[in-house]
Amino acid sequence: MEAIGELESQVLEVLKDKGSATASEVLEVLQNDRDIAYTTVSTTLDRLHKKKLVERKALVGPGGTKYQFRLGKDERRKAKIVEATIDRLTSAFGETAYSAIYRKLDSLPDDELQNLKRQVDRARKKRGNS
């Protein structure tokens, strides 16, 4: 399974926050924190599209074609990448990784934490019935 890098993660975060954006709009946000070129952002968006993590729609205008990007809807694909990342972290760092995950979970808003607890309960019931 393919992993995602730091820049890809930042680009996905921008799309999550904005809903959808062109490469120029993503660039504008990223330039607040780093020196980055348009071609780098465009290439990163293309890679994320090939990984099926973002969807794009062509916008044809007087300056040519540009793309509007948004997060992909394939939750299984996203879950596989997250699981692979967690597996790598826990294999490399063991207890330290588990502690960091727990601390992150502990900082979630109550509604998100309750939703996660329901998912865990459903998974446990399913596992118990198998």
C-alpha positions as a LaTeX table, in Angstrom:
\begin{tabular}{lrrr}
\hline
Residue & $x$ (\AA) & $y$ (\AA) & $z$ (\AA) \\
\hline
Met1 & 0.00 & 0.00 & 0.00 \\
Glu2 & 1.24 & 3.41 & $-0.88$ \\
Ala3 & 2.00 & 5.83 & 1.91 \\
Ile4 & 1.48 & 9.55 & 1.81 \\
Gly5 & 4.16 & 12.09 & 2.55 \\
Glu6 & 4.09 & 15.25 & 4.61 \\
Leu7 & 3.27 & 17.55 & 1.68 \\
Glu8 & 0.53 & 15.21 & 0.46 \\
Ser9 & $-0.91$ & 15.24 & 3.96 \\
Gln10 & $-0.87$ & 19.05 & 4.04 \\
Val11 & $-2.56$ & 19.25 & 0.63 \\
Leu12 & $-5.27$ & 16.84 & 1.79 \\
Glu13 & $-5.79$ & 18.96 & 4.89 \\
Val14 & $-6.27$ & 22.07 & 2.74 \\
Leu15 & $-8.86$ & 20.25 & 0.61 \\
Lys16 & $-10.61$ & 18.99 & 3.73 \\
Asp17 & $-10.81$ & 22.53 & 5.12 \\
Lys18 & $-11.85$ & 24.21 & 1.86 \\
Gly19 & $-14.09$ & 21.46 & 0.44 \\
Ser20 & $-12.60$ & 21.92 & $-3.01$ \\
Ala21 & $-9.82$ & 24.02 & $-4.50$ \\
Thr22 & $-7.66$ & 24.56 & $-7.55$ \\
Ala23 & $-3.90$ & 24.09 & $-7.41$ \\
Ser24 & $-3.52$ & 27.87 & $-7.16$ \\
Glu25 & $-5.87$ & 28.02 & $-4.17$ \\
Val26 & $-4.01$ & 25.18 & $-2.43$ \\
Leu27 & $-0.73$ & 26.96 & $-3.16$ \\
Glu28 & $-2.03$ & 30.17 & $-1.61$ \\
Val29 & $-2.80$ & 28.36 & 1.67 \\
Leu30 & 0.46 & 26.40 & 1.76 \\
Gln31 & 2.56 & 29.50 & 1.10 \\
Asn32 & 1.48 & 30.83 & 4.49 \\
Asp33 & 3.77 & 28.25 & 6.13 \\
Arg34 & 6.39 & 27.31 & 3.53 \\
Asp35 & 8.21 & 28.36 & 0.41 \\
Ile36 & 6.66 & 26.21 & $-2.30$ \\
Ala37 & 6.22 & 26.38 & $-6.07$ \\
Tyr38 & 3.01 & 26.02 & $-8.06$ \\
Thr39 & 4.48 & 23.07 & $-9.99$ \\
Thr40 & 5.18 & 21.24 & $-6.72$ \\
Val41 & 1.57 & 21.65 & $-5.58$ \\
Ser42 & 0.24 & 20.67 & $-9.00$ \\
Thr43 & 2.43 & 17.55 & $-9.12$ \\
Thr44 & 1.37 & 16.62 & $-5.59$ \\
Leu45 & $-2.30$ & 16.96 & $-6.50$ \\
Asp46 & $-1.70$ & 14.79 & $-9.57$ \\
Arg47 & $-0.06$ & 12.10 & $-7.41$ \\
Leu48 & $-2.97$ & 12.19 & $-4.97$ \\
His49 & $-5.36$ & 11.85 & $-7.90$ \\
Lys50 & $-3.44$ & 8.80 & $-9.17$ \\
Lys51 & $-3.64$ & 7.32 & $-5.65$ \\
Lys52 & $-7.40$ & 7.96 & $-5.83$ \\
Leu53 & $-7.30$ & 10.13 & $-2.72$ \\
Val54 & $-8.60$ & 13.21 & $-4.55$ \\
Glu55 & $-11.08$ & 13.68 & $-7.36$ \\
Arg56 & $-10.78$ & 16.38 & $-9.96$ \\
Lys57 & $-13.08$ & 18.19 & $-12.35$ \\
Ala58 & $-11.82$ & 20.02 & $-15.43$ \\
Leu59 & $-12.66$ & 23.72 & $-15.62$ \\
Val60 & $-12.24$ & 25.07 & $-19.14$ \\
Gly61 & $-11.76$ & 28.81 & $-19.35$ \\
Pro62 & $-10.10$ & 31.53 & $-21.40$ \\
Gly63 & $-6.68$ & 30.69 & $-19.93$ \\
Gly64 & $-7.00$ & 26.99 & $-20.73$ \\
Thr65 & $-7.99$ & 24.03 & $-18.59$ \\
Lys66 & $-7.46$ & 23.91 & $-14.85$ \\
Tyr67 & $-8.72$ & 21.42 & $-12.32$ \\
Gln68 & $-10.90$ & 21.75 & $-9.25$ \\
Phe69 & $-9.88$ & 19.14 & $-6.65$ \\
Arg70 & $-11.73$ & 17.67 & $-3.70$ \\
Leu71 & $-11.18$ & 14.76 & $-1.34$ \\
Gly72 & $-11.92$ & 11.36 & $-2.81$ \\
Lys73 & $-14.87$ & 9.38 & $-1.52$ \\
Asp74 & $-13.25$ & 5.93 & $-1.39$ \\
Glu75 & $-13.23$ & 5.39 & 2.38 \\
Arg76 & $-11.74$ & 1.89 & 2.04 \\
Arg77 & $-8.75$ & 3.31 & 0.17 \\
Lys78 & $-8.24$ & 5.99 & 2.84 \\
Ala79 & $-8.56$ & 3.40 & 5.61 \\
Lys80 & $-5.93$ & 1.15 & 3.99 \\
Ile81 & $-3.43$ & 4.01 & 3.82 \\
Val82 & $-4.10$ & 4.99 & 7.43 \\
Glu83 & $-3.80$ & 1.37 & 8.59 \\
Ala84 & $-0.53$ & 0.91 & 6.68 \\
Thr85 & 0.83 & 4.09 & 8.26 \\
Ile86 & $-0.20$ & 2.98 & 11.75 \\
Asp87 & 1.33 & $-0.46$ & 11.14 \\
Arg88 & 4.65 & 1.14 & 10.12 \\
Leu89 & 4.63 & 3.44 & 13.16 \\
Thr90 & 3.75 & 0.71 & 15.65 \\
Ser91 & 6.31 & $-1.67$ & 14.14 \\
Ala92 & 9.03 & 0.96 & 14.38 \\
Phe93 & 8.12 & 2.61 & 17.69 \\
Gly94 & 5.95 & 0.08 & 19.57 \\
Glu95 & 4.63 & 1.38 & 22.88 \\
Thr96 & 5.60 & 4.98 & 22.04 \\
Ala97 & 3.31 & 4.89 & 18.99 \\
Tyr98 & 0.42 & 3.39 & 20.97 \\
Ser99 & 0.83 & 6.07 & 23.66 \\
Ala100 & 0.81 & 8.84 & 21.05 \\
Ile101 & $-2.35$ & 7.41 & 19.45 \\
Tyr102 & $-4.03$ & 7.25 & 22.86 \\
Arg103 & $-3.09$ & 10.87 & 23.63 \\
Lys104 & $-4.49$ & 11.94 & 20.27 \\
Leu105 & $-7.75$ & 10.07 & 20.92 \\
Asp106 & $-7.96$ & 11.63 & 24.37 \\
Ser107 & $-7.85$ & 15.11 & 22.80 \\
Leu108 & $-10.80$ & 14.51 & 20.46 \\
Pro109 & $-14.00$ & 16.50 & 20.94 \\
Asp110 & $-16.60$ & 14.55 & 22.93 \\
Asp111 & $-18.90$ & 13.91 & 19.96 \\
Glu112 & $-16.07$ & 12.42 & 17.87 \\
Leu113 & $-14.90$ & 10.32 & 20.82 \\
Gln114 & $-18.43$ & 8.98 & 21.36 \\
Asn115 & $-18.69$ & 8.13 & 17.65 \\
Leu116 & $-15.40$ & 6.23 & 17.85 \\
Lys117 & $-16.56$ & 4.35 & 20.95 \\
Arg118 & $-19.71$ & 3.25 & 19.07 \\
Gln119 & $-17.56$ & 2.02 & 16.18 \\
Val120 & $-15.33$ & 0.08 & 18.56 \\
Asp121 & $-18.37$ & $-1.46$ & 20.28 \\
Arg122 & $-19.82$ & $-2.53$ & 16.90 \\
Ala123 & $-16.46$ & $-4.03$ & 15.86 \\
Arg124 & $-16.21$ & $-5.95$ & 19.14 \\
Lys125 & $-19.74$ & $-7.30$ & 18.80 \\
Lys126 & $-19.07$ & $-8.34$ & 15.21 \\
Arg127 & $-15.83$ & $-10.06$ & 16.25 \\
Gly128 & $-17.63$ & $-11.79$ & 19.13 \\
Asn129 & $-20.34$ & $-13.11$ & 16.82 \\
Ser130 & $-17.92$ & $-14.47$ & 14.22 \\
\hline
\end{tabular}
